[in-house]
């Protein structure tokens, strides 16, 4: 599995375009729980796994 290691005192922010693939959506949903900031996910596929 790949990982991103972030070093430095800069706050992370911005926009990242992600494909609407099922695997991208299923990875991003639990990651969204790690932030206290507002988060908008768009272009998610309509799947039973996502709508659950």
Buried (B, 14 or more C-beta within 10 A) or exposed (E): EEEEEEEEEEEEEEEEEBEEEEEBBBEBBEEEEEEEEEEEEEEBBEEEEBEE
